[in-house]
Amino acid sequence: MAIWQRQARRFAGVTLTEMLLVVSVTSILLGLGIPSFGNMLRSTRLSSVTNELLVEFNLARSEAIRRGQRVVLCKAVHALKCSASGGWEQGWLMFEDANNNAWLDEGETVVRFRPALPPGWQITGNASVSRYVSYHPLGGTYLTGGGFQAGTLTICLLSPSNTPSRQIVINSTGRPRTQVQPGSHVCG
């Protein structure tokens, strides 16, 4: 074996050009992948909050059936009172509504309370579900005036991205379901 072959084997490695090429390709791939990863994270967070609220509606329905008593889920800042203003992102409160007025009164049992979501969320309901959803003992939803209650809550993650919003649709029998907001919905 020649001397130059032994030295070449001893000094094997990468050149500066090869290293710059690998760093450049890696940077390009990361640049393409990071925005997609961010969109995926936002979509996952949106699904998580939507599913959390969906579970609360299903629980309120099952509690009304189990207790044989009207159960209300209302937007609330704290565990002692429903809120008349603001959105559902400020938190929500589930309670037995003995007098069917959709307000937590003295002597009514609080079932659960969920404090406010972190900043950057918006949850709005259309007119019939903007403040509360009231389940009667057979599992249906009714307004305090006696009419059936159906409606849609829209859940948005306020961000500069175009992450589609989610909705919880409550039908006339009180069953909630989720869907991706049809069309392009801009929150804020």
C-alpha positions, 0 to 999 in steps of 0.5 A: 500500500502506498504512503498516500493511501495510508494518509488518506485513510487516516485523514478521512472526513467531510469537506466544508462544502459537504457540510454547508450542503447538508446544513442548507438542505436541512434548513430548507426541509425545516423551513417547509416543515415547521409551518405545517407543524404549527398548523397541526398543533393549532388544529389539535388544540382546537379539537381538544377544546371542542371535545372538552366542551362536547363532553360537558354537554353530554355530561349535562344531558346524562346528569339530567337523566340520572338525577331526574332534574333539569340540569343547565350548562351556562357560561360563567366567570366563577362557580357561583353565578352564570354570566349574562355577557361575554363568551363561553371561553370565560368558563362554564358552570353546570348545575341543577336548575330546580326552578327552571330559570337557567340561573344558579340560585341559592340551594341549587346544586353545582355539578361542575365548574370549568374556569376560563380558557387561556387567552386567545380563544373565542366561543360564541353561541347563536341566539338560543345557546348564547348564554345557556343550554338547559337539559330536562330529565328526558335528555332534551333541551328546552328554553326556560319559556318552554320552547325546544332549544337547538343551536350552534356554538362556534369555537375559534383559536384566535391566531394569524393562521387560517385554522378552520373553526369548529362547531358544536351543534345541539339538535332539537333532541338535545344531542350535541355533535361536532363539525368543522365550520363550513366555508371560511369563518374568520374569528375575532 
